[in-house]
Amino acid sequence: MEKHLILKTDILDIIFEKRNKLYGAYDLRKFYPNRLKTALGFMFITAICFSAFTFIPKKDTGVLVKPYVFTEVELTKANPKPKEPEKKTAVAKAEKKPAVKPTQVTQKRYTNNVQVVASHVKADTIPTLQPTDVISTETFIATNPGTPVVETVKAETSGGGTVKAIPAIDKTAPMDGDAVDVLPAYPGGMDALRKFLQKHLESPGELEGGQSVSVRMKFVVDYTGKLKSFETVQDGGQAYNNEVVRVLKKMPNWIPGKTNGEHVSVYYVIPVKFATTD
């Protein structure tokens, strides 16, 4: 190689001077940088293409998850108290009868410990009773001020008389709904009860479209308003029965029922229906 070409010649040309450049070693070394750059370029382009696929939005799979919605909660009162129009009619008829002068009976004492007196009459003084006078079974207020009366009076020569005593109420013993004056109630009324059940009830199993499960639960609202003594009236399955009992136990105390002005324990039945919506 000529001297003036040494500085302008590549190092490979100097190494392979007077050697065979056609068998491949010369080409491998001379074009290696270009091949390396090409390979790296293809690698980066491929990585970018695969990364771009991750930003493509996924197609809808077509799977629709139907939520469980409790569309129906039927609430009924247990044994509602029937109306008593006949009693009012009977009292009205009794008042329309012409007055008959009764035989006056003097009573000094009753045969039991129950005494019915006006608010301003002393308890140890029993005025003369008239057969036509009527005592209210609820308030015990005489129709004529100062004159206590009874529904019927049996005249006796000895002057004795009897008054039926009102039996004591056992407020711990549960009573039927038709045997009380005021039924127990959830605080806020039926709408508040329905919202509480819809909020806390959860279906323990999967229901197919149009399928439903009904549960009727009987329990006692005691005289303090606490729920207890749960009994399944309509069985919807162990899991559904337990779910209804679980939610009932979470409820706040109810307003207890009343009889003769006293709080008493009352039976109550509540129906619950689990269903799905399309």
C-alpha positions as protocol buffer text, in pm:
chain_id: "A"
residue {
  index: 1
  type: MET
  ca { x: 0 y: 0 z: 0 }
}
residue {
  index: 2
  type: GLU
  ca { x: 128 y: 339 z: -86 }
}
residue {
  index: 3
  type: LYS
  ca { x: 228 y: 571 z: 194 }
}
residue {
  index: 4
  type: HIS
  ca { x: 2 y: 858 z: 98 }
}
residue {
  index: 5
  type: LEU
  ca { x: -302 y: 626 z: 120 }
}
residue {
  index: 6
  type: ILE
  ca { x: -236 y: 490 z: 469 }
}
residue {
  index: 7
  type: LEU
  ca { x: -399 y: 784 z: 650 }
}
residue {
  index: 8
  type: LYS
  ca { x: -708 y: 766 z: 427 }
}
residue {
  index: 9
  type: THR
  ca { x: -748 y: 389 z: 446 }
}
residue {
  index: 10
  type: ASP
  ca { x: -968 y: 198 z: 691 }
}
residue {
  index: 11
  type: ILE
  ca { x: -800 y: -19 z: 955 }
}
residue {
  index: 12
  type: LEU
  ca { x: -958 y: -328 z: 797 }
}
residue {
  index: 13
  type: ASP
  ca { x: -799 y: -253 z: 464 }
}
residue {
  index: 14
  type: ILE
  ca { x: -459 y: -233 z: 635 }
}
residue {
  index: 15
  type: ILE
  ca { x: -520 y: -565 z: 820 }
}
residue {
  index: 16
  type: PHE
  ca { x: -645 y: -749 z: 511 }
}
residue {
  index: 17
  type: GLU
  ca { x: -377 y: -602 z: 281 }
}
residue {
  index: 18
  type: LYS
  ca { x: -257 y: -877 z: 48 }
}
residue {
  index: 19
  type: ARG
  ca { x: -507 y: -1121 z: 201 }
}
residue {
  index: 20
  type: ASN
  ca { x: -815 y: -1290 z: 65 }
}
residue {
  index: 21
  type: LYS
  ca { x: -1114 y: -1061 z: 125 }
}
residue {
  index: 22
  type: LEU
  ca { x: -1369 y: -1280 z: -49 }
}
residue {
  index: 23
  type: TYR
  ca { x: -1409 y: -1568 z: 197 }
}
residue {
  index: 24
  type: GLY
  ca { x: -1627 y: -1358 z: 436 }
}
residue {
  index: 25
  type: ALA
  ca { x: -1423 y: -1232 z: 730 }
}
residue {
  index: 26
  type: TYR
  ca { x: -1359 y: -897 z: 569 }
}
residue {
  index: 27
  type: ASP
  ca { x: -1729 y: -837 z: 492 }
}
residue {
  index: 28
  type: LEU
  ca { x: -1840 y: -943 z: 841 }
}
residue {
  index: 29
  type: ARG
  ca { x: -1611 y: -693 z: 1008 }
}
residue {
  index: 30
  type: LYS
  ca { x: -1661 y: -409 z: 763 }
}
residue {
  index: 31
  type: PHE
  ca { x: -2046 y: -411 z: 765 }
}
residue {
  index: 32
  type: TYR
  ca { x: -2098 y: -520 z: 1128 }
}
residue {
  index: 33
  type: PRO
  ca { x: -2192 y: -168 z: 1257 }
}
residue {
  index: 34
  type: ASN
  ca { x: -2460 y: -129 z: 989 }
}
residue {
  index: 35
  type: ARG
  ca { x: -2609 y: -471 z: 1067 }
}
residue {
  index: 36
  type: LEU
  ca { x: -2611 y: -393 z: 1441 }
}
residue {
  index: 37
  type: LYS
  ca { x: -2793 y: -64 z: 1384 }
}
residue {
  index: 38
  type: THR
  ca { x: -3048 y: -234 z: 1159 }
}
residue {
  index: 39
  type: ALA
  ca { x: -3116 y: -509 z: 1415 }
}
residue {
  index: 40
  type: LEU
  ca { x: -3160 y: -260 z: 1700 }
}
residue {
  index: 41
  type: GLY
  ca { x: -3394 y: -52 z: 1485 }
}
residue {
  index: 42
  type: PHE
  ca { x: -3616 y: -353 z: 1407 }
}
residue {
  index: 43
  type: MET
  ca { x: -3620 y: -451 z: 1774 }
}
residue {
  index: 44
  type: PHE
  ca { x: -3734 y: -104 z: 1889 }
}
residue {
  index: 45
  type: ILE
  ca { x: -4000 y: -83 z: 1617 }
}
residue {
  index: 46
  type: THR
  ca { x: -4140 y: -426 z: 1716 }
}
residue {
  index: 47
  type: ALA
  ca { x: -4150 y: -329 z: 2085 }
}
residue {
  index: 48
  type: ILE
  ca { x: -4337 y: -8 z: 2003 }
}
residue {
  index: 49
  type: CYS
  ca { x: -4592 y: -197 z: 1794 }
}
residue {
  index: 50
  type: PHE
  ca { x: -4664 y: -447 z: 2072 }
}
residue {
  index: 51
  type: SER
  ca { x: -4694 y: -165 z: 2325 }
}
residue {
  index: 52
  type: ALA
  ca { x: -4948 y: 11 z: 2106 }
}
residue {
  index: 53
  type: PHE
  ca { x: -5182 y: -291 z: 2125 }
}
residue {
  index: 54
  type: THR
  ca { x: -5225 y: -237 z: 2499 }
}
residue {
  index: 55
  type: PHE
  ca { x: -5392 y: 101 z: 2438 }
}
residue {
  index: 56
  type: ILE
  ca { x: -5659 y: -41 z: 2206 }
}
residue {
  index: 57
  type: PRO
  ca { x: -5997 y: -50 z: 2393 }
}
residue {
  index: 58
  type: LYS
  ca { x: -6129 y: -395 z: 2470 }
}
residue {
  index: 59
  type: LYS
  ca { x: -6440 y: -517 z: 2294 }
}
residue {
  index: 60
  type: ASP
  ca { x: -6761 y: -573 z: 2488 }
}
residue {
  index: 61
  type: THR
  ca { x: -6773 y: -936 z: 2599 }
}
residue {
  index: 62
  type: GLY
  ca { x: -7151 y: -938 z: 2594 }
}
residue {
  index: 63
  type: VAL
  ca { x: -7181 y: -1064 z: 2953 }
}
residue {
  index: 64
  type: LEU
  ca { x: -7456 y: -885 z: 3142 }
}
residue {
  index: 65
  type: VAL
  ca { x: -7456 y: -902 z: 3520 }
}
residue {
  index: 66
  type: LYS
  ca { x: -7804 y: -859 z: 3658 }
}
residue {
  index: 67
  type: PRO
  ca { x: -7811 y: -712 z: 4008 }
}
residue {
  index: 68
  type: TYR
  ca { x: -8044 y: -853 z: 4266 }
}
residue {
  index: 69
  type: VAL
  ca { x: -8315 y: -601 z: 4340 }
}
residue {
  index: 70
  type: PHE
  ca { x: -8587 y: -657 z: 4597 }
}
residue {
  index: 71
  type: THR
  ca { x: -8884 y: -529 z: 4405 }
}
residue {
  index: 72
  type: GLU
  ca { x: -9156 y: -637 z: 4643 }
}
residue {
  index: 73
  type: VAL
  ca { x: -9181 y: -628 z: 5019 }
}
residue {
  index: 74
  type: GLU
  ca { x: -9529 y: -708 z: 5135 }
}
residue {
  index: 75
  type: LEU
  ca { x: -9612 y: -600 z: 5487 }
}
residue {
  index: 76
  type: THR
  ca { x: -9924 y: -711 z: 5665 }
}
residue {
  index: 77
  type: LYS
  ca { x: -10043 y: -683 z: 6018 }
}
residue {
  index: 78
  type: ALA
  ca { x: -10087 y: -1000 z: 6217 }
}
residue {
  index: 79
  type: ASN
  ca { x: -10452 y: -1055 z: 6304 }
}
residue {
  index: 80
  type: PRO
  ca { x: -10584 y: -697 z: 6262 }
}
residue {
  index: 81
  type: LYS
  ca { x: -10834 y: -587 z: 6522 }
}
residue {
  index: 82
  type: PRO
  ca { x: -11189 y: -603 z: 6383 }
}
residue {
  index: 83
  type: LYS
  ca { x: -11422 y: -310 z: 6414 }
}
residue {
  index: 84
  type: GLU
  ca { x: -11684 y: -322 z: 6687 }
}
residue {
  index: 85
  type: PRO
  ca { x: -11984 y: -124 z: 6562 }
}
residue {
  index: 86
  type: GLU
  ca { x: -12231 y: -346 z: 6747 }
}
residue {
  index: 87
  type: LYS
  ca { x: -12125 y: -224 z: 7091 }
}
residue {
  index: 88
  type: LYS
  ca { x: -12191 y: 139 z: 7000 }
}
residue {
  index: 89
  type: THR
  ca { x: -12535 y: 50 z: 6866 }
}
residue {
  index: 90
  type: ALA
  ca { x: -12620 y: -140 z: 7181 }
}
residue {
  index: 91
  type: VAL
  ca { x: -12526 y: 155 z: 7401 }
}
residue {
  index: 92
  type: ALA
  ca { x: -12728 y: 395 z: 7186 }
}
residue {
  index: 93
  type: LYS
  ca { x: -13037 y: 177 z: 7211 }
}
residue {
  index: 94
  type: ALA
  ca { x: -13004 y: 150 z: 7585 }
}
residue {
  index: 95
  type: GLU
  ca { x: -13003 y: 527 z: 7619 }
}
residue {
  index: 96
  type: LYS
  ca { x: -13323 y: 564 z: 7414 }
}
residue {
  index: 97
  type: LYS
  ca { x: -13528 y: 340 z: 7646 }
}
residue {
  index: 98
  type: PRO
  ca { x: -13777 y: 526 z: 7864 }
}
residue {
  index: 99
  type: ALA
  ca { x: -13659 y: 582 z: 8216 }
}
residue {
  index: 100
  type: VAL
  ca { x: -13811 y: 348 z: 8474 }
}
residue {
  index: 101
  type: LYS
  ca { x: -13804 y: 440 z: 8835 }
}
residue {
  index: 102
  type: PRO
  ca { x: -13578 y: 178 z: 8992 }
}
residue {
  index: 103
  type: THR
  ca { x: -13572 y: 46 z: 9340 }
}
residue {
  index: 104
  type: GLN
  ca { x: -13307 y: 229 z: 9535 }
}
residue {
  index: 105
  type: VAL
  ca { x: -13040 y: 6 z: 9679 }
}
residue {
  index: 106
  type: THR
  ca { x: -12801 y: 120 z: 9945 }
}
residue {
  index: 107
  type: GLN
  ca { x: -12456 y: -35 z: 9928 }
}
residue {
  index: 108
  type: LYS
  ca { x: -12201 y: 8 z: 10201 }
}
residue {
  index: 109
  type: ARG
  ca { x: -11917 y: -200 z: 10054 }
}
residue {
  index: 110
  type: TYR
  ca { x: -11826 y: -428 z: 9767 }
}
residue {
  index: 111
  type: THR
  ca { x: -11753 y: -798 z: 9797 }
}
residue {
  index: 112
  type: ASN
  ca { x: -11404 y: -752 z: 9645 }
}
residue {
  index: 113
  type: ASN
  ca { x: -11126 y: -495 z: 9651 }
}
residue {
  index: 114
  type: VAL
  ca { x: -11226 y: -315 z: 9327 }
}
residue {
  index: 115
  type: GLN
  ca { x: -11398 y: 19 z: 9387 }
}
residue {
  index: 116
  type: VAL
  ca { x: -11542 y: 247 z: 9117 }
}
residue {
  index: 117
  type: VAL
  ca { x: -11574 y: 607 z: 9235 }
}
residue {
  index: 118
  type: ALA
  ca { x: -11588 y: 953 z: 9081 }
}
residue {
  index: 119
  type: SER
  ca { x: -11275 y: 1164 z: 9087 }
}
residue {
  index: 120
  type: HIS
  ca { x: -11402 y: 1390 z: 9367 }
}
residue {
  index: 121
  type: VAL
  ca { x: -11575 y: 1126 z: 9582 }
}
residue {
  index: 122
  type: LYS
  ca { x: -11387 y: 965 z: 9867 }
}
residue {
  index: 123
  type: ALA
  ca { x: -11293 y: 601 z: 9816 }
}
residue {
  index: 124
  type: ASP
  ca { x: -11444 y: 489 z: 10145 }
}
residue {
  index: 125
  type: THR
  ca { x: -11790 y: 628 z: 10059 }
}
residue {
  index: 126
  type: ILE
  ca { x: -12020 y: 444 z: 9813 }
}
residue {
  index: 127
  type: PRO
  ca { x: -12319 y: 657 z: 9702 }
}
residue {
  index: 128
  type: THR
  ca { x: -12653 y: 513 z: 9597 }
}
residue {
  index: 129
  type: LEU
  ca { x: -12635 y: 323 z: 9264 }
}
residue {
  index: 130
  type: GLN
  ca { x: -12909 y: 338 z: 8999 }
}
residue {
  index: 131
  type: PRO
  ca { x: -12974 y: 40 z: 8763 }
}
residue {
  index: 132
  type: THR
  ca { x: -13014 y: 259 z: 8455 }
}
residue {
  index: 133
  type: ASP
  ca { x: -12673 y: 428 z: 8490 }
}
residue {
  index: 134
  type: VAL
  ca { x: -12386 y: 288 z: 8280 }
}
residue {
  index: 135
  type: ILE
  ca { x: -12014 y: 281 z: 8356 }
}
residue {
  index: 136
  type: SER
  ca { x: -11767 y: 310 z: 8065 }
}
residue {
  index: 137
  type: THR
  ca { x: -11542 y: 6 z: 8041 }
}
residue {
  index: 138
  type: GLU
  ca { x: -11243 y: 226 z: 7952 }
}
residue {
  index: 139
  type: THR
  ca { x: -11242 y: 547 z: 8155 }
}
residue {
  index: 140
  type: PHE
  ca { x: -11463 y: 467 z: 8460 }
}
residue {
  index: 141
  type: ILE
  ca { x: -11613 y: 819 z: 8456 }
}
residue {
  index: 142
  type: ALA
  ca { x: -11977 y: 845 z: 8573 }
}
residue {
  index: 143
  type: THR
  ca { x: -12237 y: 982 z: 8330 }
}
residue {
  index: 144
  type: ASN
  ca { x: -12372 y: 1204 z: 8608 }
}
residue {
  index: 145
  type: PRO
  ca { x: -12105 y: 1395 z: 8802 }
}
residue {
  index: 146
  type: GLY
  ca { x: -12064 y: 1274 z: 9156 }
}
residue {
  index: 147
  type: THR
  ca { x: -12271 y: 958 z: 9103 }
}
residue {
  index: 148
  type: PRO
  ca { x: -12072 y: 640 z: 9020 }
}
residue {
  index: 149
  type: VAL
  ca { x: -12276 y: 377 z: 8837 }
}
residue {
  index: 150
  type: VAL
  ca { x: -12247 y: 14 z: 8724 }
}
residue {
  index: 151
  type: GLU
  ca { x: -12387 y: -164 z: 8421 }
}
residue {
  index: 152
  type: THR
  ca { x: -12624 y: -389 z: 8619 }
}
residue {
  index: 153
  type: VAL
  ca { x: -12710 y: -396 z: 8988 }
}
residue {
  index: 154
  type: LYS
  ca { x: -12864 y: -693 z: 9162 }
}
residue {
  index: 155
  type: ALA
  ca { x: -13096 y: -577 z: 9435 }
}
residue {
  index: 156
  type: GLU
  ca { x: -13058 y: -765 z: 9760 }
}
residue {
  index: 157
  type: THR
  ca { x: -13228 y: -710 z: 10092 }
}
residue {
  index: 158
  type: SER
  ca { x: -12891 y: -719 z: 10262 }
}
residue {
  index: 159
  type: GLY
  ca { x: -12765 y: -431 z: 10050 }
}
residue {
  index: 160
  type: GLY
  ca { x: -12474 y: -634 z: 9910 }
}
residue {
  index: 161
  type: GLY
  ca { x: -12347 y: -601 z: 9552 }
}
residue {
  index: 162
  type: THR
  ca { x: -12073 y: -732 z: 9325 }
}
residue {
  index: 163
  type: VAL
  ca { x: -11846 y: -558 z: 9074 }
}
residue {
  index: 164
  type: LYS
  ca { x: -11646 y: -761 z: 8825 }
}
residue {
  index: 165
  type: ALA
  ca { x: -11274 y: -689 z: 8865 }
}
residue {
  index: 166
  type: ILE
  ca { x: -11055 y: -620 z: 8559 }
}
residue {
  index: 167
  type: PRO
  ca { x: -10800 y: -901 z: 8538 }
}
residue {
  index: 168
  type: ALA
  ca { x: -10433 y: -802 z: 8558 }
}
residue {
  index: 169
  type: ILE
  ca { x: -10248 y: -807 z: 8223 }
}
residue {
  index: 170
  type: ASP
  ca { x: -9933 y: -1016 z: 8190 }
}
residue {
  index: 171
  type: LYS
  ca { x: -9732 y: -792 z: 7958 }
}
residue {
  index: 172
  type: THR
  ca { x: -9464 y: -1059 z: 7909 }
}
residue {
  index: 173
  type: ALA
  ca { x: -9710 y: -1310 z: 7760 }
}
residue {
  index: 174
  type: PRO
  ca { x: -9747 y: -1254 z: 7380 }
}
residue {
  index: 175
  type: MET
  ca { x: -10098 y: -1165 z: 7259 }
}
residue {
  index: 176
  type: ASP
  ca { x: -10263 y: -1188 z: 6918 }
}
residue {
  index: 177
  type: GLY
  ca { x: -10312 y: -871 z: 6716 }
}
residue {
  index: 178
  type: ASP
  ca { x: -10692 y: -876 z: 6752 }
}
residue {
  index: 179
  type: ALA
  ca { x: -10667 y: -890 z: 7131 }
}
residue {
  index: 180
  type: VAL
  ca { x: -10489 y: -556 z: 7176 }
}
residue {
  index: 181
  type: ASP
  ca { x: -10607 y: -196 z: 7145 }
}
residue {
  index: 182
  type: VAL
  ca { x: -10298 y: -64 z: 6961 }
}
residue {
  index: 183
  type: LEU
  ca { x: -10075 y: -279 z: 6738 }
}
residue {
  index: 184
  type: PRO
  ca { x: -9695 y: -244 z: 6756 }
}
residue {
  index: 185
  type: ALA
  ca { x: -9534 y: -33 z: 6483 }
}
residue {
  index: 186
  type: TYR
  ca { x: -9190 y: 31 z: 6335 }
}
residue {
  index: 187
  type: PRO
  ca { x: -9056 y: 384 z: 6411 }
}
residue {
  index: 188
  type: GLY
  ca { x: -9144 y: 599 z: 6110 }
}
residue {
  index: 189
  type: GLY
  ca { x: -9425 y: 376 z: 5983 }
}
residue {
  index: 190
  type: MET
  ca { x: -9451 y: 123 z: 5700 }
}
residue {
  index: 191
  type: ASP
  ca { x: -9247 y: 329 z: 5451 }
}
residue {
  index: 192
  type: ALA
  ca { x: -8952 y: 343 z: 5691 }
}
residue {
  index: 193
  type: LEU
  ca { x: -8980 y: -33 z: 5752 }
}
residue {
  index: 194
  type: ARG
  ca { x: -8983 y: -105 z: 5377 }
}
residue {
  index: 195
  type: LYS
  ca { x: -8674 y: 113 z: 5319 }
}
residue {
  index: 196
  type: PHE
  ca { x: -8487 y: -58 z: 5604 }
}
residue {
  index: 197
  type: LEU
  ca { x: -8555 y: -404 z: 5460 }
}
residue {
  index: 198
  type: GLN
  ca { x: -8459 y: -303 z: 5104 }
}
residue {
  index: 199
  type: LYS
  ca { x: -8134 y: -150 z: 5231 }
}
residue {
  index: 200
  type: HIS
  ca { x: -8013 y: -438 z: 5448 }
}
residue {
  index: 201
  type: LEU
  ca { x: -8153 y: -755 z: 5283 }
}
residue {
  index: 202
  type: GLU
  ca { x: -7909 y: -942 z: 5057 }
}
residue {
  index: 203
  type: SER
  ca { x: -7993 y: -1248 z: 4847 }
}
residue {
  index: 204
  type: PRO
  ca { x: -7793 y: -1545 z: 4982 }
}
residue {
  index: 205
  type: GLY
  ca { x: -7813 y: -1731 z: 4650 }
}
residue {
  index: 206
  type: GLU
  ca { x: -7828 y: -1665 z: 4277 }
}
residue {
  index: 207
  type: LEU
  ca { x: -8178 y: -1639 z: 4129 }
}
residue {
  index: 208
  type: GLU
  ca { x: -8256 y: -1686 z: 3761 }
}
residue {
  index: 209
  type: GLY
  ca { x: -8461 y: -1433 z: 3570 }
}
residue {
  index: 210
  type: GLY
  ca { x: -8820 y: -1429 z: 3688 }
}
residue {
  index: 211
  type: GLN
  ca { x: -8747 y: -1655 z: 3985 }
}
residue {
  index: 212
  type: SER
  ca { x: -8849 y: -1545 z: 4336 }
}
residue {
  index: 213
  type: VAL
  ca { x: -8834 y: -1676 z: 4694 }
}
residue {
  index: 214
  type: SER
  ca { x: -9094 y: -1581 z: 4958 }
}
residue {
  index: 215
  type: VAL
  ca { x: -9043 y: -1595 z: 5334 }
}
residue {
  index: 216
  type: ARG
  ca { x: -9300 y: -1519 z: 5607 }
}
residue {
  index: 217
  type: MET
  ca { x: -9150 y: -1468 z: 5952 }
}
residue {
  index: 218
  type: LYS
  ca { x: -9350 y: -1454 z: 6277 }
}
residue {
  index: 219
  type: PHE
  ca { x: -9198 y: -1287 z: 6583 }
}
residue {
  index: 220
  type: VAL
  ca { x: -9288 y: -1117 z: 6909 }
}
residue {
  index: 221
  type: VAL
  ca { x: -9265 y: -742 z: 6974 }
}
residue {
  index: 222
  type: ASP
  ca { x: -9234 y: -738 z: 7352 }
}
residue {
  index: 223
  type: TYR
  ca { x: -9357 y: -463 z: 7584 }
}
residue {
  index: 224
  type: THR
  ca { x: -9020 y: -283 z: 7553 }
}
residue {
  index: 225
  type: GLY
  ca { x: -9032 y: -284 z: 7169 }
}
residue {
  index: 226
  type: LYS
  ca { x: -8760 y: -550 z: 7128 }
}
residue {
  index: 227
  type: LEU
  ca { x: -8804 y: -823 z: 6862 }
}
residue {
  index: 228
  type: LYS
  ca { x: -8764 y: -1185 z: 6973 }
}
residue {
  index: 229
  type: SER
  ca { x: -8897 y: -1543 z: 6935 }
}
residue {
  index: 230
  type: PHE
  ca { x: -8859 y: -1567 z: 6556 }
}
residue {
  index: 231
  type: GLU
  ca { x: -9062 y: -1844 z: 6389 }
}
residue {
  index: 232
  type: THR
  ca { x: -9080 y: -1929 z: 6017 }
}
residue {
  index: 233
  type: VAL
  ca { x: -9439 y: -1936 z: 5890 }
}
residue {
  index: 234
  type: GLN
  ca { x: -9355 y: -1972 z: 5518 }
}
residue {
  index: 235
  type: ASP
  ca { x: -9024 y: -2148 z: 5453 }
}
residue {
  index: 236
  type: GLY
  ca { x: -8813 y: -2007 z: 5172 }
}
residue {
  index: 237
  type: GLY
  ca { x: -8506 y: -2220 z: 5249 }
}
residue {
  index: 238
  type: GLN
  ca { x: -8261 y: -2216 z: 5538 }
}
residue {
  index: 239
  type: ALA
  ca { x: -8035 y: -1951 z: 5382 }
}
residue {
  index: 240
  type: TYR
  ca { x: -8322 y: -1711 z: 5303 }
}
residue {
  index: 241
  type: ASN
  ca { x: -8487 y: -1768 z: 5643 }
}
residue {
  index: 242
  type: ASN
  ca { x: -8161 y: -1688 z: 5822 }
}
residue {
  index: 243
  type: GLU
  ca { x: -8114 y: -1372 z: 5611 }
}
residue {
  index: 244
  type: VAL
  ca { x: -8456 y: -1238 z: 5713 }
}
residue {
  index: 245
  type: VAL
  ca { x: -8389 y: -1316 z: 6081 }
}
residue {
  index: 246
  type: ARG
  ca { x: -8047 y: -1147 z: 6058 }
}
residue {
  index: 247
  type: VAL
  ca { x: -8197 y: -822 z: 5927 }
}
residue {
  index: 248
  type: LEU
  ca { x: -8485 y: -828 z: 6179 }
}
residue {
  index: 249
  type: LYS
  ca { x: -8237 y: -857 z: 6465 }
}
residue {
  index: 250
  type: LYS
  ca { x: -8057 y: -544 z: 6337 }
}
residue {
  index: 251
  type: MET
  ca { x: -8374 y: -334 z: 6359 }
}
residue {
  index: 252
  type: PRO
  ca { x: -8414 y: -68 z: 6628 }
}
residue {
  index: 253
  type: ASN
  ca { x: -8677 y: -120 z: 6896 }
}
residue {
  index: 254
  type: TRP
  ca { x: -9036 y: -91 z: 6776 }
}
residue {
  index: 255
  type: ILE
  ca { x: -9319 y: 106 z: 6935 }
}
residue {
  index: 256
  type: PRO
  ca { x: -9484 y: -163 z: 7152 }
}
residue {
  index: 257
  type: GLY
  ca { x: -9854 y: -250 z: 7140 }
}
residue {
  index: 258
  type: LYS
  ca { x: -10100 y: -138 z: 7407 }
}
residue {
  index: 259
  type: THR
  ca { x: -10398 y: -283 z: 7589 }
}
residue {
  index: 260
  type: ASN
  ca { x: -10593 y: -88 z: 7852 }
}
residue {
  index: 261
  type: GLY
  ca { x: -10324 y: 179 z: 7838 }
}
residue {
  index: 262
  type: GLU
  ca { x: -10038 y: -62 z: 7918 }
}
residue {
  index: 263
  type: HIS
  ca { x: -9758 y: -185 z: 7693 }
}
residue {
  index: 264
  type: VAL
  ca { x: -9790 y: -556 z: 7611 }
}
residue {
  index: 265
  type: SER
  ca { x: -9611 y: -820 z: 7401 }
}
residue {
  index: 266
  type: VAL
  ca { x: -9777 y: -886 z: 7062 }
}
residue {
  index: 267
  type: TYR
  ca { x: -9726 y: -1139 z: 6781 }
}
residue {
  index: 268
  type: TYR
  ca { x: -9639 y: -991 z: 6440 }
}
residue {
  index: 269
  type: VAL
  ca { x: -9595 y: -1150 z: 6094 }
}
residue {
  index: 270
  type: ILE
  ca { x: -9389 y: -992 z: 5815 }
}
residue {
  index: 271
  type: PRO
  ca { x: -9361 y: -1130 z: 5457 }
}
residue {
  index: 272
  type: VAL
  ca { x: -9045 y: -1080 z: 5249 }
}
residue {
  index: 273
  type: LYS
  ca { x: -9002 y: -1166 z: 4880 }
}
residue {
  index: 274
  type: PHE
  ca { x: -8661 y: -1207 z: 4710 }
}
residue {
  index: 275
  type: ALA
  ca { x: -8678 y: -1147 z: 4332 }
}
residue {
  index: 276
  type: THR
  ca { x: -8470 y: -1034 z: 4034 }
}
residue {
  index: 277
  type: THR
  ca { x: -8549 y: -777 z: 3768 }
}
residue {
  index: 278
  type: ASP
  ca { x: -8489 y: -820 z: 3396 }
}
